[in-house]
């Protein structure tokens, strides 16, 4: 009862911020004036033998991909560093071990020379295997360094042929590093298994999956993703929560990312001065198949474990992200020597993995912490979220009571008149 209205407000704020691709208010993040490095995009192209198939507008898949690449190179913004990596482009043999190492950086990630990039793509011929997992690992290494947005765009017409290195697990490992790297995938064949694999890769890093079957669709989607990389965003800070409050990292206002194991909890510490208000929100993503009926809890507790306030959210498998939030105002003190209060934020979940699903790395979570000046009367905010609305509630209750008495008296009077007549 105490927190419902405030939780709703906190959750709506978080969801709106995520949908807009920004953090919560400007003062909730690190200094936004810090210069940001150029955006980096690594285009990863499948050049395996199956790319010879001629089923995209009467042309081969390879030809359609080359045309899309040329158009993207022409349209790439000046402030975006572009690279091109291939998979299956060099080894035509049947040795699986060698074929699964066949990935190379065709054009290095950096300032774009459009003529050189086009010339490099023009030489490609469909050749070998489909080592998607190894290519993603190398592509992530190509993008290391800098604090700007980083994006991998994978274009392929088939599933990975180098199991047991599952590309979906590779994507989760990349995301678990907290490097703020997004993988988008485009499938050139409407195949159920391929769609499932590419969707899993994209979802693990917060990217998108698109099935394309025409040249214009392919060019348009890749251009859109490259342009999106140029958008300036707030990158969450990677942080390692702990399983107990005493050892938890101390957080300032900002946006943070972490990983949480199934059914476990993570602690973080926030210092709150008298007269300040703590606003916190958390989102936990089920980036793999989980059992239905699950929940996420965000609690603010004292160092001794006493609960101050909590937020809760439950799901049944209809969504892939669960969010909740809380607010806690610390009243002002007349004593200037009153020390700051250490508030421990505890994030817990009740997710359970489906049969055969790996539990590592943990589920991705995003935590927003905002410490702001508190309201004039913190006690009002804590009063069931109503503040001075208690006066209105009391008036409505009294009016309802009096109306009920009047209605009852009129009903009895009418019944008495009816019996008399």
C-alpha positions as CSV (number, residue, x, y, z in Angstrom):
1,X,0.0,0.0,0.0
2,X,2.7,2.4,1.0
3,X,4.6,2.4,-2.3
4,X,2.1,1.5,-5.1
5,X,1.6,5.0,-6.6
6,X,5.3,5.9,-6.3
7,X,6.4,2.6,-7.8
8,X,4.1,3.1,-10.8
9,X,5.7,6.5,-11.3
10,X,9.2,5.1,-11.0
11,X,8.5,2.3,-13.5
12,X,6.9,4.6,-16.0
13,X,9.9,6.9,-15.8
14,X,12.3,4.0,-16.4
15,X,10.4,2.5,-19.3
16,X,10.0,5.9,-21.0
17,X,13.7,6.5,-20.6
18,X,14.6,3.1,-22.1
19,X,12.2,3.6,-25.0
20,X,13.8,6.9,-25.8
21,X,17.3,5.5,-25.6
22,X,18.4,7.8,-22.8
23,X,18.8,7.5,-19.1
24,X,16.4,9.2,-16.6
25,X,16.8,13.0,-16.0
26,X,20.0,14.7,-17.0
27,X,21.3,15.0,-13.4
28,X,21.0,11.2,-12.9
29,X,24.0,10.3,-15.1
30,X,27.6,11.1,-15.2
31,X,28.8,14.3,-16.8
32,X,27.2,14.4,-20.2
33,X,29.6,17.0,-21.4
34,X,32.4,14.4,-21.5
35,X,33.6,14.1,-25.1
36,X,32.4,10.9,-26.8
37,X,34.5,8.9,-29.2
38,X,33.2,8.3,-32.8
39,X,30.6,5.6,-33.2
40,X,32.0,2.3,-34.5
41,X,30.2,-0.2,-36.8
42,X,31.5,-3.6,-37.9
43,X,29.6,-5.2,-40.8
44,X,30.0,-9.0,-40.7
45,X,29.2,-10.7,-44.0
46,X,28.6,-14.4,-44.6
47,X,30.6,-15.4,-47.7
48,X,29.9,-19.2,-47.3
49,X,29.2,-21.3,-50.3
50,X,25.4,-21.1,-49.9
51,X,25.6,-17.3,-50.7
52,X,25.7,-18.4,-54.4
53,X,22.0,-19.2,-54.4
54,X,20.0,-17.0,-56.8
55,X,16.8,-16.2,-54.9
56,X,16.9,-12.5,-54.1
57,X,15.1,-10.6,-56.9
58,X,16.6,-12.9,-59.5
59,X,20.2,-12.4,-58.4
60,X,22.5,-14.2,-56.1
61,X,22.6,-13.5,-52.3
62,X,26.2,-12.5,-52.6
63,X,25.4,-9.9,-55.3
64,X,22.5,-8.5,-53.3
65,X,24.9,-8.2,-50.3
66,X,27.6,-6.4,-52.3
67,X,25.0,-4.0,-53.7
68,X,23.8,-3.2,-50.2
69,X,27.3,-2.8,-48.9
70,X,28.1,-0.3,-51.6
71,X,25.0,1.8,-50.9
72,X,25.8,1.7,-47.2
73,X,29.4,2.8,-47.7
74,X,28.1,5.8,-49.8
75,X,25.6,6.8,-47.1
76,X,27.7,6.2,-44.0
77,X,27.9,9.5,-41.9
78,X,31.3,11.1,-41.6
79,X,31.4,10.7,-37.8
80,X,31.0,6.9,-38.0
81,X,34.0,4.6,-38.2
82,X,33.2,1.5,-40.4
83,X,34.8,-1.9,-40.7
84,X,34.0,-5.0,-42.7
85,X,34.6,-8.6,-41.5
86,X,33.9,-11.8,-43.4
87,X,33.2,-15.3,-42.4
88,X,33.7,-18.3,-44.8
89,X,35.4,-16.2,-47.4
90,X,38.8,-18.0,-47.8
91,X,38.8,-21.7,-47.1
92,X,37.0,-23.9,-49.7
93,X,37.9,-27.3,-48.3
94,X,36.1,-29.9,-46.2
95,X,38.2,-29.8,-43.0
96,X,35.8,-28.6,-40.3
97,X,38.5,-27.4,-37.9
98,X,40.1,-25.2,-40.5
99,X,36.8,-24.0,-41.9
100,X,35.6,-22.8,-38.5
101,X,38.6,-20.5,-38.2
102,X,37.8,-18.8,-41.5
103,X,37.0,-15.3,-40.5
104,X,39.0,-12.2,-41.4
105,X,38.9,-8.4,-41.1
106,X,38.4,-7.3,-44.8
107,X,38.5,-3.6,-44.0
108,X,39.7,-2.3,-40.6
109,X,37.4,-0.4,-38.3
110,X,38.4,3.3,-38.6
111,X,37.9,6.4,-40.7
112,X,36.2,5.4,-43.9
113,X,37.8,5.5,-47.3
114,X,34.8,4.7,-49.5
115,X,36.7,3.7,-52.6
116,X,39.0,1.2,-50.7
117,X,36.0,-0.3,-48.8
118,X,34.1,-0.9,-52.1
119,X,37.1,-2.4,-53.8
120,X,37.6,-4.8,-50.9
121,X,34.0,-6.0,-51.1
122,X,34.0,-6.4,-54.8
123,X,36.6,-9.2,-54.6
124,X,34.5,-11.5,-52.5
125,X,33.3,-14.8,-53.8
126,X,31.1,-17.4,-52.0
127,X,33.6,-20.0,-50.6
128,X,33.3,-21.9,-47.4
129,X,31.8,-22.6,-44.0
130,X,29.6,-20.5,-41.7
131,X,31.6,-19.8,-38.5
132,X,29.2,-17.2,-37.0
133,X,30.4,-17.8,-33.4
134,X,34.1,-17.3,-34.1
135,X,33.3,-14.3,-36.3
136,X,31.3,-12.5,-33.6
137,X,34.1,-13.0,-31.1
138,X,36.6,-11.5,-33.5
139,X,34.2,-8.7,-34.5
140,X,33.9,-7.7,-30.8
141,X,37.7,-7.5,-30.5
142,X,37.8,-5.3,-33.6
143,X,35.6,-2.7,-31.8
144,X,37.6,-2.6,-28.6
145,X,38.6,0.8,-27.2
146,X,36.8,4.2,-27.0
147,X,33.6,5.2,-25.2
148,X,31.4,5.7,-28.3
149,X,28.5,3.5,-29.4
150,X,29.6,0.2,-30.9
151,X,27.5,-2.0,-33.2
152,X,27.9,-5.3,-35.1
153,X,25.7,-5.9,-38.1
154,X,25.6,-9.6,-39.1
155,X,24.3,-10.6,-42.5
156,X,23.9,-14.3,-43.1
157,X,21.9,-16.9,-45.0
158,X,22.4,-19.9,-42.8
159,X,22.9,-21.2,-39.3
160,X,26.3,-21.5,-37.7
161,X,28.2,-24.7,-38.8
162,X,30.8,-24.6,-36.0
163,X,28.9,-26.0,-33.0
164,X,29.5,-26.5,-30.1
165,X,30.6,-22.9,-30.1
166,X,27.0,-21.6,-29.9
167,X,26.8,-18.1,-31.4
168,X,23.9,-17.3,-29.0
169,X,26.1,-18.1,-26.0
170,X,28.9,-16.1,-27.6
171,X,26.5,-13.1,-27.8
172,X,25.6,-13.5,-24.1
173,X,29.3,-13.6,-23.2
174,X,29.9,-10.4,-25.1
175,X,27.0,-8.7,-23.4
176,X,28.2,-10.0,-20.0
177,X,31.4,-8.0,-20.4
178,X,29.4,-4.8,-20.0
179,X,31.1,-3.1,-23.0
180,X,27.9,-1.6,-24.4
181,X,28.1,-3.4,-27.7
182,X,24.9,-4.2,-29.7
183,X,24.6,-6.9,-32.3
184,X,21.9,-6.6,-35.0
185,X,21.2,-9.6,-37.3
186,X,19.8,-9.9,-40.8
187,X,18.7,-13.2,-42.2
188,X,18.5,-13.7,-46.0
189,X,16.5,-17.0,-45.8
190,X,13.0,-17.4,-44.2
191,X,14.1,-20.5,-42.2
192,X,12.7,-21.2,-38.7
193,X,15.9,-22.4,-37.2
194,X,17.9,-19.6,-38.7
195,X,15.4,-17.1,-37.4
196,X,15.5,-18.5,-33.9
197,X,19.3,-18.4,-33.8
198,X,19.6,-14.9,-35.2
199,X,16.8,-13.6,-32.8
200,X,18.7,-15.1,-29.9
201,X,21.9,-13.4,-30.9
202,X,20.2,-10.0,-31.2
203,X,18.2,-10.3,-28.0
204,X,21.3,-11.1,-25.9
205,X,22.8,-7.7,-26.6
206,X,19.6,-5.6,-27.0
207,X,19.9,-5.6,-30.8
208,X,17.3,-6.3,-33.5
209,X,16.7,-9.2,-35.9
210,X,15.2,-8.7,-39.4
211,X,14.4,-11.2,-42.1
212,X,15.0,-9.6,-45.6
213,X,14.2,-11.1,-49.0
214,X,14.7,-8.2,-51.3
215,X,17.6,-5.9,-52.2
216,X,15.9,-2.7,-51.2
217,X,15.0,-4.2,-47.8
218,X,18.6,-5.2,-47.2
219,X,20.1,-1.9,-48.2
220,X,17.5,0.1,-46.3
221,X,17.9,-1.9,-43.1
222,X,21.7,-1.8,-43.0
223,X,21.6,1.9,-43.7
224,X,19.2,2.4,-40.8
225,X,21.4,0.4,-38.4
226,X,24.5,2.4,-39.4
227,X,22.6,5.7,-38.9
228,X,21.4,4.5,-35.5
229,X,25.0,3.9,-34.4
230,X,25.6,7.6,-35.0
231,X,23.0,8.6,-32.4
232,X,24.6,9.7,-29.1
233,X,23.4,7.6,-26.2
234,X,24.2,7.3,-22.5
235,X,26.3,4.1,-22.0
236,X,25.6,2.3,-18.7
237,X,28.5,1.9,-16.4
238,X,29.4,-1.7,-15.7
239,X,29.4,-2.5,-11.9
240,X,29.7,-5.7,-9.9
241,X,27.1,-6.1,-7.2
242,X,27.7,-8.4,-4.2
243,X,25.7,-10.9,-2.3
244,X,25.9,-8.8,0.9
245,X,25.4,-5.2,1.7
246,X,28.6,-4.6,3.6
247,X,30.8,-5.4,0.6
248,X,28.6,-3.8,-2.0
249,X,29.9,-1.1,-4.4
250,X,29.0,2.5,-3.6
251,X,27.0,4.2,-6.4
252,X,26.3,7.8,-7.3
253,X,23.5,9.0,-9.5
254,X,23.8,7.3,-12.9
255,X,22.9,4.4,-15.1
256,X,24.5,1.0,-14.3
257,X,24.6,-2.5,-15.8
258,X,25.3,-5.8,-14.1
259,X,24.6,-9.6,-14.4
260,X,22.5,-11.5,-11.8
261,X,22.3,-15.3,-11.4
262,X,19.0,-17.1,-11.5
263,X,17.1,-16.9,-8.2
264,X,19.9,-14.8,-6.5
265,X,20.3,-11.2,-5.3
266,X,22.7,-8.4,-5.8
267,X,23.5,-5.5,-3.4
268,X,24.5,-1.9,-4.1
269,X,25.1,1.0,-1.6
270,X,23.9,4.6,-1.9
271,X,24.7,7.4,0.5
272,X,21.7,9.6,1.3
273,X,22.0,13.0,3.1
274,X,19.2,14.5,5.2
275,X,16.8,16.3,2.9
276,X,17.6,14.1,-0.2
277,X,15.4,11.6,-2.0
278,X,16.5,8.3,-3.5
279,X,14.8,7.2,-6.7
280,X,15.8,3.9,-8.1
281,X,14.6,1.7,-10.9
282,X,15.7,-1.7,-12.2
283,X,15.1,-3.8,-15.3
284,X,16.0,-7.5,-15.6
285,X,15.9,-9.2,-19.0
286,X,15.3,-12.9,-19.6
287,X,17.6,-13.2,-22.5
288,X,17.0,-16.9,-22.8
289,X,14.1,-19.4,-22.4
290,X,12.8,-19.3,-18.8
291,X,10.0,-21.0,-17.0
292,X,6.7,-19.0,-16.7
293,X,5.7,-17.2,-13.5
294,X,8.6,-15.1,-12.3
295,X,9.3,-11.9,-10.5
296,X,11.7,-9.1,-9.8
297,X,12.1,-7.2,-6.5
298,X,14.0,-4.0,-5.7
299,X,14.3,-3.3,-2.0
300,X,15.9,-0.4,-0.1
301,X,17.1,-1.7,3.3
302,X,19.3,-0.4,6.1
303,X,22.8,-1.7,6.7
304,X,21.3,-4.0,9.3
305,X,18.8,-5.4,6.9
306,X,15.6,-3.6,8.0
307,X,13.4,-2.9,5.0
308,X,12.6,0.7,4.2
309,X,10.6,0.4,1.0
310,X,10.3,-2.0,-1.9
311,X,9.1,-2.4,-5.5
312,X,7.9,-5.6,-7.1
313,X,6.9,-6.8,-10.6
314,X,5.8,-10.2,-11.8
315,X,5.4,-11.8,-15.2
316,X,4.1,-15.0,-16.8
317,X,6.3,-15.2,-19.9
318,X,4.6,-12.6,-22.0
319,X,7.5,-10.1,-21.8
320,X,11.2,-10.4,-22.0
321,X,12.0,-7.5,-19.6
322,X,10.6,-7.0,-16.1
323,X,11.0,-3.5,-14.4
324,X,10.2,-2.0,-11.1
325,X,11.2,1.0,-9.0
326,X,11.0,2.8,-5.7
327,X,11.4,6.2,-4.0
328,X,12.7,7.0,-0.5
329,X,12.9,10.5,0.9
330,X,15.1,11.1,3.9
331,X,13.6,13.9,6.1
332,X,15.7,17.0,6.8
333,X,17.3,17.3,10.2
334,X,17.8,20.4,12.4
335,X,21.1,19.0,13.5
336,X,23.7,19.8,11.0
337,X,26.0,17.1,12.3
338,X,23.5,14.3,11.3
339,X,25.5,11.9,9.2
340,X,24.5,10.5,5.8
341,X,22.4,7.3,5.7
342,X,23.7,4.3,3.9
343,X,20.9,2.7,1.9
344,X,21.4,-0.7,0.5
345,X,19.6,-1.5,-2.8
346,X,18.8,-5.2,-3.1
347,X,17.9,-6.6,-6.5
348,X,16.4,-10.1,-6.4
349,X,14.7,-12.3,-9.0
350,X,12.6,-15.5,-9.2
351,X,13.5,-16.5,-12.7
352,X,14.2,-20.2,-13.3
353,X,15.8,-21.5,-16.5
354,X,14.0,-23.9,-18.9
355,X,15.3,-27.4,-19.2
356,X,18.7,-27.6,-20.9
357,X,19.2,-23.8,-20.8
358,X,22.6,-22.6,-19.5
359,X,22.5,-20.4,-16.4
360,X,25.7,-18.6,-17.1
361,X,26.4,-15.8,-17.6
362,X,23.7,-14.3,-15.4
363,X,20.6,-12.4,-16.5
364,X,21.4,-8.8,-17.6
365,X,20.1,-6.0,-15.4
366,X,20.1,-2.3,-15.7
367,X,19.9,-0.1,-12.6
368,X,19.1,3.6,-12.5
369,X,20.0,5.6,-9.4
370,X,19.0,9.2,-8.9
371,X,19.7,11.2,-5.7
372,X,17.8,14.5,-5.8
373,X,16.7,17.2,-3.4
374,X,13.8,15.8,-1.4
375,X,10.3,17.3,-1.2
376,X,9.5,20.0,1.3
377,X,7.6,17.6,3.5
378,X,9.1,14.1,3.1
379,X,6.4,12.7,5.5
380,X,3.7,13.7,3.0
381,X,5.4,11.6,0.3
382,X,5.6,8.6,2.6
383,X,1.9,8.8,3.6
384,X,0.7,6.1,1.3
385,X,1.7,8.3,-1.7
386,X,-1.2,10.7,-1.1
387,X,0.4,13.6,0.7
388,X,-2.2,16.3,1.2
389,X,-4.6,14.2,-0.7
390,X,-5.6,12.7,2.6
391,X,-7.9,15.7,3.1
392,X,-9.7,14.9,-0.1
393,X,-9.9,11.3,0.7
394,X,-11.4,12.0,4.1
395,X,-14.0,14.4,2.6
396,X,-15.0,11.7,0.0
397,X,-15.4,9.1,2.8
398,X,-17.5,11.4,4.9
399,X,-19.6,12.4,2.0
400,X,-20.2,8.7,1.1
401,X,-21.1,7.9,4.7
402,X,-23.7,10.7,4.9
403,X,-25.1,9.9,1.5
404,X,-25.5,6.3,2.6
405,X,-27.4,7.3,5.7
406,X,-29.7,9.6,3.8
407,X,-30.5,6.9,1.2
408,X,-31.2,4.4,3.9
409,X,-33.6,6.8,5.7
410,X,-35.4,7.6,2.4
411,X,-35.8,3.9,1.5
412,X,-37.3,3.1,4.9
413,X,-39.7,6.0,4.7
414,X,-40.9,4.9,1.2
415,X,-41.3,1.3,2.4
416,X,-43.4,2.6,5.4
417,X,-45.7,4.6,3.2
418,X,-46.1,1.6,0.9
419,X,-47.2,-0.6,3.8
420,X,-49.6,2.0,5.1
421,X,-51.3,2.3,1.7
